[in-house]
C-alpha cells in the first residue's frame, strides 16, 4: 500500500527558498548530482513547494498518466506568468484534447509541406549574410533564424523590425525563466513580464488581421480548426497558444547550435553526413521524398536532440498519491520530469555521454529498448502532452543541416565552447563564434 512506502530520498534545503537557488544556477547539474546520489526519484523543495524529480524511461509512464499527473497548477507561478496564462502545458482532459487538436492543425503534413520552401528561403538568405560577414556569433544568429522561420511559417511575417522586436523580447523572456521572481522595476523578471506584454499586443494585432483576412499560414489554420462541437479557438486562447508556439520555435536555436557543435567535434560523422547530403540532395529544393533518402541525417539529428540541453525538466503536479520505484509521491506535490537525464540513462544507451549517431542505426536501434527511451519533445502520443511542433523542429533542423553541409564549410576560431548553464536554453560561453565560407 502507498501508506507503507516512504517518500523519496533527498532534502528540502533552506527555509522558504528550499534548493531553488541551486536549481536556478544550473538545473541540469542539480538534477544529475542528485540522481547519481539518490536514483531516478528524489525529493527537493523549489520555490517553497515540495517537489519530486523523476527521470528515466520508466518515469514516462507515470508522467503521461492523467490519473497520476495533472498540468493544472503545476508550473511555478512566475513561470506561468511568463507563459501568460493557461496554454497547452497547463491544460488537462477534454480542454487539453480540444485545444491540442486546434494547435496541431498548424503543424500537420500539408502545413509542413507549405513551410518547407519558406524555411529554405529564410535559411539560404541568412547563410548568404553569414558568409559575407566573415565571422558570426552563431548562437545569436541561430536565434534570428529560428524566429524568422517560425514567424514566416506561422504568422506570414517577413524579416524586419517586427521580427527583430519579437526576437529581442523572447530573449528577455528566456532570461526571466531562470531569474528570481522579484517583480521590482528593472529586475530581470520584470523586464521579462514587460516583454510578454509587448508580445501579447503584437499577437492580438496579428490575430485580428488573420480573422479579417485568413492566410495560408499556421495561425490561420489554428483559427480555422473546429473541435467536435463545431467551435473554434477564441482570440484569448489563440494569443496564449501563439505565444506558446513561438516560445517553442525560438528554442530550436539550441538544437541548431548543438548540431554545429557536435559536427565540429566529430569530423568523421560530419564527413559521412556531408557525403550523404551531397549524394541525395546536391542542389535545388529539398523535398520530403529527398529527406526519406537520408537515414544518416535522421540518426544525427536524433542524437543531437538526445543530448541537447533545452530544458532540464518540465512541470506536473501529483493529482493523487502514487508510487514510483518503491517511493510514494504525495498528492499535491510538484512533480518534474527530467528530460535530459532520461536520455542519459545507461540502462538504455551505451556510453550515453558520447555523441554516437550510429546508436540509432537499424542494427543497434537503442531507442527501441524502451517505448519511452527517446522522448526529447515529451513522451506519449501526439494528442497528449508531446510538443505539437515535434516534426516541425526536425524539419527545420533538416533544412539548416543540409544547406550547411552541401553549400558551406566552416571553422571555429579559438574560444570557450563550454555551456553557460545559467541561460535557458544554455549557450556556449563565447556564443559559438563561427567562420563560414562557400
C-alpha positions as a Markdown table, in Angstrom:
| # | Residue | x | y | z |
|---|---|---|---|---|
| 1 | Unk | 0.0 | 0.0 | 0.0 |
| 2 | Unk | 1.1 | 3.6 | -0.6 |
| 3 | Unk | 1.0 | 4.4 | 3.1 |
| 4 | Unk | 3.7 | 1.7 | 3.7 |
| 5 | Unk | 6.2 | 3.1 | 1.3 |
| 6 | Unk | 8.4 | 6.1 | 2.2 |
| 7 | Unk | 8.5 | 9.4 | 0.4 |
| 8 | Unk | 11.5 | 9.8 | -1.9 |
| 9 | Unk | 15.0 | 10.4 | -0.5 |
| 10 | Unk | 16.5 | 13.9 | -0.7 |
| 11 | Unk | 16.5 | 17.1 | 1.3 |
| 12 | Unk | 14.5 | 20.3 | 1.5 |
| 13 | Unk | 17.3 | 22.8 | 1.7 |
| 14 | Unk | 17.0 | 26.3 | 3.3 |
| 15 | Unk | 13.8 | 27.6 | 4.9 |
| 16 | Unk | 11.3 | 29.1 | 2.4 |
| 17 | Unk | 13.6 | 29.0 | -0.6 |
| 18 | Unk | 14.5 | 25.3 | -0.3 |
| 19 | Unk | 17.0 | 24.4 | -3.0 |
| 20 | Unk | 15.7 | 27.0 | -5.5 |
| 21 | Unk | 19.0 | 28.9 | -5.8 |
| 22 | Unk | 21.0 | 25.8 | -6.7 |
| 23 | Unk | 18.4 | 24.7 | -9.2 |
| 24 | Unk | 18.3 | 28.2 | -10.9 |
| 25 | Unk | 22.1 | 28.3 | -11.1 |
| 26 | Unk | 22.3 | 25.0 | -13.1 |
| 27 | Unk | 19.2 | 22.9 | -13.2 |
| 28 | Unk | 20.9 | 20.2 | -15.2 |
| 29 | Unk | 23.8 | 19.7 | -12.7 |
| 30 | Unk | 21.3 | 20.0 | -9.9 |
| 31 | Unk | 19.4 | 17.0 | -11.2 |
| 32 | Unk | 22.3 | 14.9 | -12.3 |
| 33 | Unk | 24.1 | 15.2 | -9.0 |
| 34 | Unk | 21.1 | 14.2 | -7.0 |
| 35 | Unk | 20.1 | 11.5 | -9.5 |
| 36 | Unk | 23.6 | 10.0 | -9.1 |
| 37 | Unk | 23.2 | 10.0 | -5.3 |
| 38 | Unk | 19.5 | 9.1 | -4.9 |
| 39 | Unk | 18.5 | 7.4 | -8.1 |
| 40 | Unk | 15.6 | 8.0 | -10.6 |
| 41 | Unk | 13.4 | 9.7 | -8.0 |
| 42 | Unk | 14.3 | 12.2 | -5.3 |
| 43 | Unk | 12.7 | 15.0 | -3.3 |
| 44 | Unk | 13.6 | 18.6 | -3.1 |
| 45 | Unk | 11.9 | 21.9 | -2.4 |
| 46 | Unk | 11.6 | 24.5 | -5.1 |
| 47 | Unk | 10.1 | 28.0 | -4.6 |
| 48 | Unk | 8.5 | 26.8 | -1.4 |
| 49 | Unk | 6.9 | 23.7 | -2.9 |
| 50 | Unk | 7.7 | 20.1 | -2.0 |
| 51 | Unk | 8.9 | 18.6 | -5.2 |
| 52 | Unk | 9.6 | 15.1 | -6.6 |
| 53 | Unk | 12.0 | 14.8 | -9.5 |
| 54 | Unk | 11.6 | 11.7 | -11.7 |
| 55 | Unk | 13.7 | 10.6 | -14.6 |
| 56 | Unk | 14.4 | 7.7 | -16.9 |
| 57 | Unk | 12.1 | 5.9 | -19.4 |
| 58 | Unk | 10.1 | 4.2 | -16.7 |
| 59 | Unk | 9.1 | 7.6 | -15.3 |
| 60 | Unk | 7.4 | 8.5 | -18.6 |
| 61 | Unk | 4.5 | 6.1 | -18.0 |
| 62 | Unk | 3.7 | 7.9 | -14.7 |
| 63 | Unk | 4.3 | 11.3 | -16.3 |
| 64 | Unk | 1.7 | 10.8 | -19.1 |
| 65 | Unk | -0.9 | 9.0 | -16.8 |
| 66 | Unk | -3.7 | 11.6 | -16.3 |
| 67 | Unk | -4.8 | 9.8 | -13.2 |
| 68 | Unk | -1.4 | 10.5 | -11.6 |
| 69 | Unk | -0.2 | 13.8 | -13.1 |
| 70 | Unk | -2.1 | 16.9 | -13.8 |
| 71 | Unk | -0.9 | 20.0 | -15.5 |
| 72 | Unk | -3.3 | 22.5 | -13.9 |
| 73 | Unk | -1.5 | 24.4 | -11.2 |
| 74 | Unk | 1.8 | 22.6 | -11.9 |
| 75 | Unk | 4.1 | 25.5 | -13.0 |
| 76 | Unk | 5.8 | 27.7 | -10.5 |
| 77 | Unk | 3.7 | 30.9 | -10.6 |
| 78 | Unk | 6.4 | 33.1 | -12.0 |
| 79 | Unk | 6.9 | 30.7 | -15.0 |
| 80 | Unk | 3.1 | 30.7 | -15.6 |
| 81 | Unk | 3.2 | 34.5 | -15.6 |
| 82 | Unk | 5.8 | 34.4 | -18.4 |
| 83 | Unk | 3.6 | 32.0 | -20.3 |
| 84 | Unk | 0.8 | 34.4 | -19.7 |
| 85 | Unk | -1.9 | 32.0 | -18.6 |
| 86 | Unk | -3.3 | 28.6 | -19.2 |
| 87 | Unk | -1.9 | 27.4 | -22.5 |
| 88 | Unk | -1.4 | 23.8 | -23.6 |
| 89 | Unk | 1.2 | 22.9 | -21.0 |
| 90 | Unk | -1.3 | 23.7 | -18.2 |
| 91 | Unk | -4.4 | 22.0 | -19.5 |
| 92 | Unk | -5.9 | 18.6 | -18.8 |
| 93 | Unk | -8.6 | 16.3 | -20.0 |
| 94 | Unk | -11.2 | 17.4 | -22.7 |
| 95 | Unk | -10.0 | 21.0 | -22.6 |
| 96 | Unk | -6.4 | 19.9 | -23.4 |
| 97 | Unk | -7.5 | 17.5 | -26.1 |
| 98 | Unk | -9.6 | 20.0 | -27.9 |
| 99 | Unk | -7.0 | 22.8 | -27.7 |
| 100 | Unk | -4.3 | 20.4 | -28.8 |
| 101 | Unk | -6.3 | 19.4 | -31.9 |
| 102 | Unk | -6.6 | 23.1 | -32.8 |
| 103 | Unk | -2.9 | 23.8 | -32.4 |
| 104 | Unk | -1.9 | 20.6 | -34.3 |
| 105 | Unk | -3.9 | 22.0 | -37.3 |
| 106 | Unk | -0.9 | 24.3 | -37.8 |
| 107 | Unk | 1.6 | 21.5 | -37.9 |
| 108 | Unk | 0.1 | 18.7 | -40.0 |
| 109 | Unk | 1.8 | 17.2 | -43.0 |
| 110 | Unk | 0.1 | 19.6 | -45.5 |
| 111 | Unk | 1.2 | 22.6 | -43.4 |
| 112 | Unk | 4.8 | 21.3 | -43.2 |
| 113 | Unk | 4.9 | 20.9 | -46.9 |
| 114 | Unk | 4.0 | 24.5 | -47.3 |
| 115 | Unk | 6.5 | 25.6 | -44.7 |
| 116 | Unk | 9.4 | 23.7 | -46.2 |
| 117 | Unk | 10.2 | 26.1 | -49.2 |
| 118 | Unk | 9.8 | 29.1 | -46.8 |
| 119 | Unk | 12.3 | 27.6 | -44.4 |
| 120 | Unk | 14.7 | 27.1 | -47.2 |
| 121 | Unk | 14.4 | 30.7 | -48.4 |
| 122 | Unk | 15.0 | 32.0 | -44.9 |
| 123 | Unk | 18.0 | 29.7 | -44.3 |
| 124 | Unk | 19.6 | 30.5 | -47.7 |
| 125 | Unk | 19.3 | 34.2 | -47.2 |
| 126 | Unk | 20.8 | 34.2 | -43.8 |
| 127 | Unk | 23.6 | 31.8 | -44.9 |
| 128 | Unk | 24.5 | 34.3 | -47.6 |
| 129 | Unk | 24.7 | 37.1 | -44.9 |
| 130 | Unk | 26.8 | 34.9 | -42.6 |
| 131 | Unk | 29.3 | 34.1 | -45.4 |
| 132 | Unk | 29.6 | 37.7 | -46.3 |
| 133 | Unk | 30.1 | 38.7 | -42.7 |
| 134 | Unk | 33.2 | 36.6 | -42.4 |
| 135 | Unk | 32.7 | 35.7 | -38.7 |
| 136 | Unk | 29.4 | 35.5 | -36.8 |
| 137 | Unk | 28.3 | 34.7 | -33.3 |
| 138 | Unk | 26.3 | 31.7 | -34.2 |
| 139 | Unk | 24.0 | 31.3 | -31.2 |
| 140 | Unk | 22.7 | 34.8 | -31.7 |
| 141 | Unk | 22.3 | 34.3 | -35.4 |
| 142 | Unk | 20.5 | 30.9 | -34.9 |
| 143 | Unk | 18.0 | 32.8 | -32.7 |
| 144 | Unk | 17.4 | 35.1 | -35.7 |
| 145 | Unk | 16.9 | 32.1 | -38.0 |
| 146 | Unk | 14.6 | 30.3 | -35.5 |
| 147 | Unk | 12.4 | 33.4 | -35.1 |
| 148 | Unk | 12.3 | 34.4 | -38.7 |
| 149 | Unk | 11.4 | 30.8 | -39.7 |
| 150 | Unk | 8.6 | 30.4 | -37.2 |
| 151 | Unk | 7.2 | 33.9 | -37.8 |
| 152 | Unk | 7.2 | 33.4 | -41.6 |
| 153 | Unk | 5.5 | 30.0 | -41.3 |
| 154 | Unk | 3.0 | 30.7 | -38.6 |
| 155 | Unk | 2.2 | 34.4 | -39.0 |
| 156 | Unk | 3.3 | 35.3 | -42.5 |
| 157 | Unk | 5.7 | 37.9 | -41.1 |
| 158 | Unk | 8.6 | 38.8 | -43.3 |
| 159 | Unk | 12.0 | 39.7 | -41.8 |
| 160 | Unk | 12.2 | 43.2 | -40.5 |
| 161 | Unk | 11.6 | 45.4 | -37.4 |
| 162 | Unk | 8.6 | 43.3 | -36.2 |
| 163 | Unk | 10.5 | 40.0 | -36.2 |
| 164 | Unk | 13.6 | 41.7 | -34.7 |
| 165 | Unk | 11.4 | 43.0 | -31.9 |
| 166 | Unk | 9.9 | 39.6 | -31.3 |
| 167 | Unk | 13.3 | 38.0 | -31.2 |
| 168 | Unk | 14.6 | 40.6 | -28.6 |
| 169 | Unk | 11.5 | 40.1 | -26.5 |
| 170 | Unk | 11.8 | 36.3 | -26.5 |
| 171 | Unk | 15.5 | 36.6 | -25.4 |
| 172 | Unk | 14.2 | 38.7 | -22.5 |
| 173 | Unk | 11.5 | 36.1 | -21.7 |
| 174 | Unk | 14.1 | 33.3 | -21.6 |
| 175 | Unk | 16.3 | 35.3 | -19.2 |
| 176 | Unk | 13.2 | 35.7 | -16.9 |
| 177 | Unk | 12.7 | 31.9 | -16.6 |
| 178 | Unk | 15.8 | 31.4 | -14.6 |
| 179 | Unk | 15.7 | 34.7 | -12.7 |
| 180 | Unk | 14.4 | 35.1 | -9.1 |
| 181 | Unk | 10.8 | 36.1 | -9.4 |
| 182 | Unk | 11.3 | 39.6 | -7.9 |
| 183 | Unk | 8.8 | 41.9 | -9.6 |
| 184 | Unk | 10.6 | 45.2 | -8.9 |
| 185 | Unk | 11.3 | 47.8 | -11.6 |
| 186 | Unk | 14.4 | 47.0 | -13.6 |
| 187 | Unk | 14.7 | 43.4 | -12.4 |
| 188 | Unk | 15.3 | 40.6 | -15.0 |
| 189 | Unk | 11.9 | 39.2 | -14.1 |
| 190 | Unk | 10.1 | 42.5 | -14.5 |
| 191 | Unk | 11.7 | 43.0 | -17.9 |
| 192 | Unk | 10.5 | 39.6 | -18.9 |
| 193 | Unk | 6.9 | 40.4 | -18.0 |
| 194 | Unk | 7.2 | 43.7 | -19.9 |
| 195 | Unk | 8.4 | 41.7 | -22.9 |
| 196 | Unk | 5.5 | 39.4 | -22.6 |
| 197 | Unk | 3.1 | 42.4 | -22.6 |
| 198 | Unk | 4.6 | 43.7 | -25.9 |
| 199 | Unk | 4.4 | 40.3 | -27.5 |
| 200 | Unk | 0.8 | 39.9 | -26.5 |
| 201 | Unk | -0.1 | 43.2 | -28.0 |
| 202 | Unk | 1.6 | 42.2 | -31.3 |
| 203 | Unk | -0.1 | 38.8 | -31.3 |
| 204 | Unk | -3.5 | 40.5 | -30.7 |
| 205 | Unk | -3.0 | 42.6 | -33.8 |
| 206 | Unk | -2.0 | 39.6 | -35.8 |
| 207 | Unk | -5.0 | 37.6 | -34.7 |
| 208 | Unk | -7.3 | 40.5 | -35.7 |
| 209 | Unk | -5.7 | 40.7 | -39.1 |
| 210 | Unk | -5.9 | 36.9 | -39.7 |
| 211 | Unk | -9.6 | 36.9 | -38.6 |
| 212 | Unk | -10.3 | 39.6 | -41.2 |
| 213 | Unk | -8.2 | 38.1 | -43.9 |
| 214 | Unk | -7.1 | 34.5 | -43.5 |
| 215 | Unk | -3.7 | 33.5 | -44.9 |
| 216 | Unk | -2.1 | 30.2 | -45.8 |
| 217 | Unk | -0.1 | 30.0 | -42.6 |
| 218 | Unk | -0.1 | 28.3 | -39.2 |
| 219 | Unk | -2.1 | 30.9 | -37.4 |
| 220 | Unk | -5.0 | 30.8 | -39.9 |
| 221 | Unk | -5.0 | 27.0 | -39.8 |
| 222 | Unk | -5.3 | 27.2 | -36.0 |
| 223 | Unk | -8.0 | 29.8 | -36.1 |
| 224 | Unk | -10.0 | 27.8 | -38.6 |
| 225 | Unk | -9.8 | 24.5 | -36.8 |
| 226 | Unk | -13.0 | 23.3 | -35.2 |
| 227 | Unk | -13.5 | 20.9 | -32.3 |
| 228 | Unk | -16.2 | 18.2 | -32.3 |
| 229 | Unk | -19.0 | 20.5 | -31.3 |
| 230 | Unk | -18.0 | 22.9 | -34.2 |
| 231 | Unk | -16.5 | 25.7 | -32.1 |
| 232 | Unk | -13.2 | 27.4 | -33.0 |
| 233 | Unk | -10.5 | 28.7 | -30.7 |
| 234 | Unk | -11.2 | 32.1 | -29.0 |
| 235 | Unk | -9.0 | 35.1 | -29.5 |
| 236 | Unk | -7.7 | 34.9 | -25.9 |
| 237 | Unk | -6.8 | 31.2 | -26.3 |
| 238 | Unk | -5.2 | 31.9 | -29.7 |
| 239 | Unk | -3.0 | 34.6 | -28.2 |
| 240 | Unk | -1.8 | 32.1 | -25.5 |
| 241 | Unk | -1.1 | 29.4 | -28.0 |
| 242 | Unk | 0.6 | 31.7 | -30.4 |
| 243 | Unk | 2.9 | 32.7 | -27.6 |
| 244 | Unk | 3.4 | 29.1 | -26.6 |
| 245 | Unk | 4.2 | 28.1 | -30.2 |
| 246 | Unk | 6.7 | 30.9 | -30.8 |
| 247 | Unk | 8.5 | 30.1 | -27.5 |
| 248 | Unk | 8.8 | 26.5 | -28.7 |
| 249 | Unk | 10.0 | 27.7 | -32.1 |
| 250 | Unk | 12.5 | 30.1 | -30.6 |
| 251 | Unk | 14.3 | 27.4 | -28.5 |
| 252 | Unk | 15.0 | 25.5 | -31.7 |
| 253 | Unk | 18.1 | 27.7 | -31.9 |
| 254 | Unk | 19.6 | 25.5 | -29.2 |
| 255 | Unk | 19.3 | 22.4 | -31.4 |
| 256 | Unk | 20.9 | 24.4 | -34.3 |
| 257 | Unk | 23.8 | 25.3 | -32.0 |
| 258 | Unk | 24.2 | 21.7 | -30.8 |
| 259 | Unk | 24.1 | 20.3 | -34.3 |
| 260 | Unk | 27.0 | 22.6 | -35.4 |
| 261 | Unk | 29.0 | 21.9 | -32.2 |
| 262 | Unk | 28.7 | 18.1 | -32.5 |
| 263 | Unk | 29.5 | 18.1 | -36.2 |
| 264 | Unk | 32.6 | 20.3 | -35.5 |
| 265 | Unk | 33.7 | 17.9 | -32.7 |
| 266 | Unk | 33.1 | 14.8 | -34.7 |
| 267 | Unk | 34.6 | 15.2 | -38.1 |
| 268 | Unk | 34.1 | 11.5 | -39.2 |
| 269 | Unk | 30.3 | 11.9 | -38.6 |
| 270 | Unk | 30.3 | 15.2 | -40.4 |
| 271 | Unk | 32.1 | 13.8 | -43.4 |
| 272 | Unk | 29.8 | 10.8 | -43.6 |
| 273 | Unk | 26.7 | 13.1 | -43.4 |
| 274 | Unk | 28.2 | 15.5 | -45.9 |
| 275 | Unk | 28.6 | 12.6 | -48.4 |
| 276 | Unk | 25.0 | 11.5 | -47.9 |
| 277 | Unk | 23.7 | 15.1 | -48.3 |
| 278 | Unk | 25.7 | 15.8 | -51.4 |
| 279 | Unk | 24.7 | 12.4 | -52.9 |
| 280 | Unk | 21.0 | 12.7 | -52.3 |
| 281 | Unk | 20.5 | 16.5 | -52.4 |
| 282 | Unk | 23.4 | 18.1 | -54.4 |
| 283 | Unk | 21.3 | 21.2 | -55.3 |
| 284 | Unk | 17.9 | 22.5 | -55.8 |
| 285 | Unk | 14.9 | 22.5 | -53.4 |
| 286 | Unk | 14.6 | 19.9 | -50.6 |
| 287 | Unk | 11.5 | 17.7 | -50.7 |
| 288 | Unk | 10.1 | 15.2 | -48.3 |
| 289 | Unk | 11.0 | 12.5 | -50.8 |
| 290 | Unk | 14.6 | 13.5 | -50.6 |
| 291 | Unk | 14.6 | 13.5 | -46.8 |
| 292 | Unk | 13.4 | 9.9 | -46.8 |
| 293 | Unk | 16.6 | 9.0 | -48.6 |
| 294 | Unk | 18.9 | 10.4 | -45.9 |
| 295 | Unk | 18.7 | 7.9 | -42.9 |
| 296 | Unk | 22.1 | 9.1 | -41.5 |
| 297 | Unk | 20.8 | 12.7 | -41.4 |
| 298 | Unk | 17.9 | 11.5 | -39.2 |
| 299 | Unk | 20.3 | 9.5 | -37.0 |
| 300 | Unk | 22.5 | 12.6 | -36.5 |
| 301 | Unk | 19.6 | 14.8 | -35.6 |
| 302 | Unk | 18.1 | 12.3 | -33.2 |
| 303 | Unk | 21.4 | 12.1 | -31.4 |
| 304 | Unk | 21.6 | 15.9 | -31.3 |
| 305 | Unk | 18.1 | 16.0 | -29.8 |
| 306 | Unk | 19.0 | 13.3 | -27.3 |
| 307 | Unk | 22.0 | 15.3 | -26.0 |
| 308 | Unk | 20.9 | 18.9 | -26.5 |
| 309 | Unk | 20.1 | 20.8 | -23.3 |
| 310 | Unk | 17.0 | 22.8 | -23.9 |
| 311 | Unk | 15.2 | 22.5 | -20.5 |
| 312 | Unk | 16.4 | 20.5 | -17.5 |
| 313 | Unk | 12.8 | 19.4 | -16.7 |
| 314 | Unk | 9.1 | 20.1 | -17.3 |
| 315 | Unk | 6.4 | 20.6 | -14.7 |
| 316 | Unk | 3.5 | 18.5 | -13.4 |
| 317 | Unk | 1.6 | 18.1 | -10.2 |
| 318 | Unk | 0.6 | 14.9 | -8.4 |
| 319 | Unk | -3.2 | 14.5 | -8.9 |
| 320 | Unk | -3.2 | 11.8 | -6.3 |
| 321 | Unk | -0.6 | 10.0 | -4.2 |
| 322 | Unk | 1.2 | 7.4 | -6.4 |
| 323 | Unk | 4.1 | 5.0 | -6.1 |
| 324 | Unk | 7.2 | 5.2 | -8.3 |
| 325 | Unk | 10.3 | 3.0 | -7.8 |
| 326 | Unk | 9.3 | 2.0 | -4.3 |
| 327 | Unk | 8.5 | 5.5 | -3.1 |
| 328 | Unk | 5.3 | 7.4 | -2.6 |
| 329 | Unk | 4.9 | 10.8 | -4.2 |
| 330 | Unk | 2.2 | 12.6 | -2.1 |
| 331 | Unk | -0.8 | 14.2 | -3.6 |
| 332 | Unk | -0.3 | 17.9 | -4.4 |
| 333 | Unk | 3.5 | 17.7 | -4.7 |
| 334 | Unk | 5.1 | 19.4 | -7.7 |
| 335 | Unk | 6.5 | 16.6 | -10.0 |
| 336 | Unk | 9.1 | 17.4 | -12.6 |
| 337 | Unk | 10.2 | 15.0 | -15.3 |
| 338 | Unk | 13.9 | 15.4 | -16.1 |
| 339 | Unk | 14.2 | 15.4 | -19.9 |
| 340 | Unk | 17.9 | 15.3 | -20.4 |
| 341 | Unk | 18.6 | 12.9 | -17.6 |
| 342 | Unk | 16.1 | 10.5 | -19.1 |
| 343 | Unk | 18.2 | 10.5 | -22.3 |
| 344 | Unk | 21.4 | 9.8 | -20.4 |
| 345 | Unk | 20.1 | 6.6 | -19.0 |
| 346 | Unk | 22.9 | 3.9 | -19.0 |
| 347 | Unk | 20.4 | 1.1 | -19.0 |
| 348 | Unk | 19.2 | 2.2 | -22.4 |
| 349 | Unk | 22.1 | 4.0 | -24.1 |
| 350 | Unk | 25.7 | 2.7 | -24.4 |
| 351 | Unk | 28.2 | 5.3 | -23.3 |
| 352 | Unk | 25.3 | 7.8 | -23.1 |
| 353 | Unk | 27.5 | 10.9 | -22.8 |
| 354 | Unk | 29.2 | 10.2 | -26.2 |
| 355 | Unk | 27.9 | 11.6 | -29.5 |
| 356 | Unk | 27.2 | 8.4 | -31.5 |
| 357 | Unk | 24.5 | 8.7 | -34.3 |
| 358 | Unk | 25.0 | 5.0 | -35.1 |
| 359 | Unk | 23.2 | 4.1 | -31.9 |
| 360 | Unk | 20.0 | 4.9 | -33.9 |
| 361 | Unk | 21.0 | 2.7 | -36.9 |
| 362 | Unk | 18.8 | -0.3 | -37.7 |
| 363 | Unk | 21.4 | -2.7 | -36.4 |
| 364 | Unk | 21.6 | -1.1 | -33.0 |
| 365 | Unk | 18.3 | 0.8 | -32.5 |
| 366 | Unk | 19.0 | 1.6 | -28.9 |
| 367 | Unk | 15.9 | 3.8 | -28.8 |
| 368 | Unk | 13.8 | 0.7 | -29.2 |
| 369 | Unk | 14.9 | -0.8 | -25.9 |
| 370 | Unk | 12.0 | 1.0 | -24.2 |
| 371 | Unk | 8.9 | 2.7 | -25.6 |
| 372 | Unk | 9.8 | 5.9 | -24.0 |
| 373 | Unk | 13.6 | 5.8 | -24.4 |
| 374 | Unk | 13.6 | 8.6 | -27.0 |
| 375 | Unk | 11.3 | 11.4 | -25.9 |
| 376 | Unk | 13.1 | 14.7 | -26.5 |
| 377 | Unk | 9.8 | 16.5 | -27.2 |
| 378 | Unk | 7.9 | 14.7 | -24.4 |
| 379 | Unk | 6.7 | 11.1 | -24.2 |
| 380 | Unk | 3.4 | 9.7 | -25.4 |
| 381 | Unk | 1.1 | 10.3 | -28.3 |
| 382 | Unk | 0.7 | 13.5 | -30.3 |
| 383 | Unk | -2.7 | 14.2 | -28.9 |
| 384 | Unk | -1.2 | 14.0 | -25.4 |
| 385 | Unk | 1.4 | 16.3 | -24.0 |
| 386 | Unk | 4.1 | 15.8 | -26.6 |
| 387 | Unk | 5.2 | 19.1 | -28.2 |
| 388 | Unk | 2.9 | 19.8 | -31.2 |
| 389 | Unk | 6.0 | 21.1 | -33.1 |
| 390 | Unk | 8.0 | 17.9 | -32.9 |
| 391 | Unk | 8.0 | 17.3 | -36.6 |
| 392 | Unk | 8.4 | 21.0 | -37.4 |
| 393 | Unk | 11.6 | 21.1 | -35.3 |
| 394 | Unk | 13.0 | 18.1 | -37.1 |
| 395 | Unk | 12.2 | 19.7 | -40.5 |
| 396 | Unk | 13.8 | 23.0 | -39.6 |
| 397 | Unk | 17.0 | 21.1 | -38.4 |
| 398 | Unk | 16.9 | 19.1 | -41.7 |
| 399 | Unk | 16.9 | 22.3 | -43.7 |
| 400 | Unk | 19.8 | 24.1 | -41.9 |
| 401 | Unk | 22.0 | 21.0 | -41.8 |
| 402 | Unk | 21.5 | 20.1 | -45.4 |
| 403 | Unk | 22.3 | 23.7 | -46.6 |
| 404 | Unk | 25.3 | 24.0 | -44.3 |
| 405 | Unk | 26.8 | 20.7 | -45.5 |
| 406 | Unk | 26.2 | 20.9 | -49.2 |
| 407 | Unk | 26.9 | 24.6 | -49.6 |
| 408 | Unk | 29.4 | 25.6 | -46.9 |
| 409 | Unk | 32.5 | 24.7 | -44.9 |
| 410 | Unk | 33.3 | 26.3 | -41.6 |
| 411 | Unk | 35.8 | 26.6 | -38.8 |
| 412 | Unk | 35.6 | 27.7 | -35.2 |
| 413 | Unk | 38.2 | 30.2 | -34.0 |
| 414 | Unk | 39.7 | 29.7 | -30.5 |
| 415 | Unk | 37.0 | 30.3 | -27.9 |
| 416 | Unk | 35.3 | 29.0 | -24.9 |
| 417 | Unk | 32.7 | 26.4 | -26.1 |
| 418 | Unk | 31.6 | 25.3 | -22.6 |
| 419 | Unk | 28.0 | 25.9 | -21.9 |
| 420 | Unk | 26.7 | 28.8 | -19.8 |
| 421 | Unk | 24.2 | 26.7 | -17.8 |
| 422 | Unk | 22.5 | 29.7 | -16.2 |
| 423 | Unk | 20.9 | 30.5 | -19.6 |
| 424 | Unk | 17.7 | 28.9 | -20.9 |
| 425 | Unk | 18.5 | 27.1 | -23.1 |
| 426 | Unk | 22.2 | 27.0 | -22.3 |
| 427 | Unk | 24.6 | 28.6 | -24.9 |
| 428 | Unk | 28.4 | 28.3 | -25.4 |
| 429 | Unk | 30.0 | 30.9 | -23.2 |
| 430 | Unk | 31.5 | 32.8 | -26.2 |
| 431 | Unk | 28.4 | 32.4 | -28.2 |
| 432 | Unk | 29.8 | 29.9 | -30.7 |
| 433 | Unk | 31.9 | 32.2 | -33.0 |
| 434 | Unk | 31.9 | 30.7 | -36.5 |
| 435 | Unk | 33.6 | 31.4 | -39.8 |
| 436 | Unk | 31.6 | 30.2 | -42.8 |
| 437 | Unk | 32.7 | 30.1 | -46.5 |
| 438 | Unk | 31.3 | 28.6 | -49.6 |
